[in-house]
Amino acid sequence: MYTRLLTPPKKKSFFLFGPRGTGKTTWLKAQFPRALYFDLLDAEVYNDLLARPHRLAQMIPEGWQEGVVLDEVQRVPALLHEVHRLIESRRLTFVLTGSSARKLRRAEVNLLAGRALTSFMYPFTVQELGKDFTLPHALRFGHLPSTFQEHDPSRYLESYVTTYLREEVQQEGLTRNLGAFSRFLEVASFSQAQLLSISAVARECAVHRKVAENYFSILEDLLIAVRLPVFAKKAKRRLIAHAKFFFFDAGVYRALRPRGPLDTPEDIDGAALETVVFQELRAINQYGQHGYAMYFWRTASGHEVDFILYGPKGLIAIEVRRSDRVSDEMLGGLRTFLKEYPLARAYLLTGGGRDRWEGKIRVLPVEIFLRNIDSMLAPVN
């Protein structure tokens, strides 16, 4: 079992969000071996608490001190009212996991009104994997824990995207037309690491724009996709308005992305490499409590930087390229960004080569960056 970077709050109730398959249950059972555990994916437990949420109090022994885990709590949002009451009346500590925030946001308890912290679990990070990390595996299969255990990771990922996603959508009652949603998932995969045009996706799927917008919202609610906004703080240049789109894991993206004779490795592998960097930045930013907000940057004239991190520790610009050869064109977006934000730290991540400087831009292989990402995000002394 790999040691996760996430550490639980001490003696404080908290939500733990993350897509299914990221290892939330395994981590919880290791962290809280003596806690009472209620799995709301279990039909008997689910039906019982759905019909009578107040029964939760009766299932917890009087004077219990070891904590209570409610796994997949979004399936019974009404339980949050009971949890709120038990935190107040019996001083119980709860761990509440969820793979969807949609129903919880609609619950009137407002995520327990600050009485519980919020944490997220992501796929494995490079630091967690240690010597078992390889860039080829990350690019092909991503970092979901089961891809390191299954004999055939490709089949697992196919099952994940065909079974889990559809089951989750069906259970949540998010859409009646699963066929249209399945087509949408394939079309959306072509937007990976790209500017997102909802109108273009809607046309490709032959659905109304509002339907496509709702589908993207479903992906975000299920925590399996993210729209990255454009960085526009004190902008002097005219910027584009579209967000950038990512599925949360490179392996999930690859499993959804159709492949054919007209698809080049550059089309698929370039987006996969950018996704690996994206998911690592998200995870380490939270686990390390760096406090950055994540953006990308693109001007109306076409100058672009893949990732912008902005927060108390500074401003960081990161461009990701699959090639190991550095050209002026590859450095152009970063150079333009530095003219507008000269205090920024700038990185160009490449597929190989050596660690060096091009003016104010540090050029280094992506694998070196990933293995040292925590220090790369730290402020410069």
PyMOL commands that set and color helices and strands:
alter all, ss='L'
color gray80, all
select helices_A, chain A and resi 24-31+43-51+55-59+73-75+79-90+102-106+111-114+126-132+135-141+145-148+153-172+178-189+198-205+209-221+250-256+265-287+328-340+366-371+373-377
alter helices_A, ss='H'
color red, helices_A
select strands_A, chain A and resi 14-17+36-39+68-71+94-98+117-120+194-195+225-228+244-247+293-298+304-311+314-320+345-350+356-358+361-365
alter strands_A, ss='S'
color yellow, strands_A
deselect
rebuild
show_as cartoon
